[in-house]
Amino acid sequence: MASPGKKAYPLRLPPEVLTAVERLAAAELRSTNAQLEMLLREALSKRGIRLKPTEKEE
């Protein structure tokens, strides 16, 4: 179930990509979902796309 304020989205990934994200998440003590969100935010930032800060970032 999605957290309040977050929208659920089904995502299909090649198994090797998901495995790499899972390993990275474990190494950084995050859930796979939180790791995917962080990677997406980093990629958007590198492309110059600014997002509103989350409650945790404020």
N, C-alpha and C positions, 0 to 999 in steps of 0.2 A: 504494500500500500504506500502511496506517495505521501510525503510529509505535507502538512498544511502549507499552502502557498507554492507548492511545486507540482508540476504536471508530469504524470507518468508517460513514458514514451518507449514503445518496444524498439529494441535496437538489435540488428543482426550483425554479428562480427565474425570474421574468420577465427577459427579456434586458436591459432597462433597469436593473434592480436589480443584476444581476451586473456590468454594465458600470460602474456607479457604484462598486461595491465594488472592482473591479479598479483603477479610477483612484485611489481612495483608498489602496489597498494600495501601489500604485506610488509615490505621493507620500510615503508613510510608510515606504518601503523594507521592506515585508513581503510575504509570499506572500498570495495571495487567501485561502487556507485560514486562515492565521494572523490575517488581518484579520477574517474572519467569526467566528472564535473570540473575538477581542477585542471585537467589537461585541456578540456574544451575552453575554459576561461583563459588559460595561457595562450592557446592558439588564436583566440579572438583578439586578445591584447596585442599579440605580435603583428596582427593585421590592422591594428589601429582602431579596433572596435571597442568602444568604452561601454561598460555596463554599470548599472546602478550598484553601489556597494550592498552586500548582503548585511543582515543584522550583525553577524559575527565580525564583519570587517569594519563596521562603524565605530 
